[in-house]
């Protein structure tokens, strides 16, 4: 009975367990280095500020570049293989990173770490998308565990680096990656649930059919194959064009939500030091408010509100963008940069905490309903489209994370400085308030654009075809840009 229960769990929820646990471990590993890596690189590797920026950006850039490649790798080698290979690569590169002694080696290792992370993220999400019976609920669960990694990671990193040093901190991270690899080996559903086995099954069935025809009359099957029919054509033809309007808008929302998070990094801490007179620990606590609201408030709310009988997918996405916009209005500590003389500090605290909480909720509202809506917009499709959508999802996410700090630095130089609310020092000037206001206006405009572009009814579920059985394909279906993937293959005659 226990074996039967485990097998049932593996079949029904294996992809969710692996995707959620892997996401938690990956985010924990990448966030562990936050409290110490910049300081360690400057003191021990004599790195410049630009080299430190490259060290942090290397993994994100690698993920953004490699995500589209992962879709092709999943088709060729199978999702399980790519996911397990990525976890092994993460464990190996994290261990090697502990022995790095100069900055350029560190940048290279972090780049390979990003490639490994892309492999795990795309393959596990594609598995989850195909296996899930309620994708919005499963994505909310996955985002919950992702947030747990982001909350716990900096705490582990700060304590481990202080008491164990750089090498053993990375050894601990590598052991966590090994743990994730062990869970994946144990829990991942069988390979036939994925893309490769389905296509190979179709391939073998057609080969057997053609072999039988050859045995009967010696020729029709060879003629059919010679005319160019691929025995696995049915599987390949089930990938519709993924560049629908809904997919483009949803991926833009994902990129924008992560861009807002990354936007906070370069300038918010300095602003809070002036506005609230807090040290780095206080800034960290305020920043964690966003992660906590994302995990414990945003994810459950997004799962509930995205149901068709409530706000639905479109309403949740619009509400998320509006929440981000209002959050950036409040985050500087005074709405619309207005803070008269004697502005109470307690009100600055309330506005900043509320703004950070709204940003965390807004990110959840963008993340949870997007992939289900993207899949449903394609109609019935095969696993290749799921692989492509998963790669687009993470490519958009990492693109936003890469562009956020750049946008923040550019606006910091362009917008005027204002006195930070509640500041009592001589130097109270801060560009963050106007930067946040510019971003808030941009988010509001994006909200209006998304409202008019997205259809009034945005479905989140579809009836998927059974790819384990051979089906007849009528006409042609389209690839990434709408061009035909395959011409209809001539079928071998049934008789002589």
Buried (B, 14 or more C-beta within 10 A) or exposed (E): EEEEEEEEEBEEBBBBBBBBBBBBBBBBBBBBBBBBBBEBBBEEBEBEEEBBBBBBBBBBBBBBBBBBBBBEBBBEBBBBBBBBBBBBBBBBBBBBBBEBEEBEBBBBBBBBBBBBBBBBBBBBBBBBBBBBEBBBBBBBBBBBBBBBBBBBBBBBBBEBBEEEEBEEBBBBBBEBBBBBBEBBEEBBBEBEBBBBBBBBBBBEBBBEBBEEBBEEEEEBBEBBBEEEBBBBBBBBBBBBBBBBEBBBBBBBBBBBBBBBBBBBBBBBBBBBBBBBBBEEEBBBEBBBBBBBBBBBBBBBBBBBBBBEEEBBBBBBBBBBBBBBBBBBBBBBBBBEBEBEEEBEBEBBBEBBBBBBBBBBBBBBBBBBBBBBBBBBBBEEBBBBBBBBBBBBBBBBBBBBBBBBBBBBBEBBEEBEEBBBBBBEEEEBEBBBBBBBBBBBEBBBEBBEEBBEEBEEEBBBBBEBEEBEEBEEBEEEBBBBEEEEBBEEBEEBEEEE
